[in-house]
Each structure stands twice: as C-alpha cells, then as structure tokens.
Amino acid sequence: MYKLIALIGLPLGAGLPPLPPRRIGHPYQNRTPPKRKKPRTSFTRMQICELEKRFHKQKYLASAERATLAKSLKMTDAQVKTWFQNRRTKWR
C-alpha cells in the first residue's frame, strides 16, 4: 500500500498510521527463556497396584473418593486425578 501511494504522487504516510519499528535479529531472540519442565512422577509398585485395582472397579472417582485414595497412597489429589485421566485414555 505504501508503494502504491508513492506511485500516485502522494507524500509517503499520507493518511496512514506510522509503520512499527523494525525488529533486528532473530524473532525469538528477545523471548524469556521457557520454564523448566516438572520431572516425570514415578509411582511405587504398590501405588500402581492399588490405582489399577480401583480403576478396575471404578473408572471415575468423585472428588471425596479421590482425596481419600490420594491420602491412603501418600499421593496428591492432582496426581490421582491425572493418573485416572491418563488411564482412561489408555483404556479407550
């Protein structure tokens, strides 16, 4: 569009917003470094065995059931939730 205006004889920038400043260097150069990934959680055989037993009986847990199971296995609620989500995906 700027070339078109220059070709028809109007002053450059007539009625147009100013151009943004040009970036110098690689476009990703000024990004903040990515956050470190959380290491993969490893469960004990006993935890996996109990989780599998419970999954065999019940594919979905209510939040209270999940909290009770997490406490009995010394896991967090989020770990049990994620384990069940991943296990249901594998099951399908």
Stockholm file with secondary structure:
# STOCKHOLM 1.0

chainA/1-92         MYKLIALIGLPLGAGLPPLPPRRIGHPYQNRTPPKRKKPRTSFTRMQICELEKRFHKQKYLASAERATLAKSLKMTDAQVKTWFQNRRTKWR
#=GR chainA/1-92 SS CHHHHHHTTCCTTTTSCCCCCCCCSCTTTTSCCCCCCCCCCCCCHHHHHHHHHHHHHCSSCCHHHHHHHHHHTTCCHHHHHHHHHHHHHHHC
#=GC SS_cons        CHHHHHHTTCCTTTTSCCCCCCCCSCTTTTSCCCCCCCCCCCCCHHHHHHHHHHHHHCSSCCHHHHHHHHHHTTCCHHHHHHHHHHHHHHHC
//
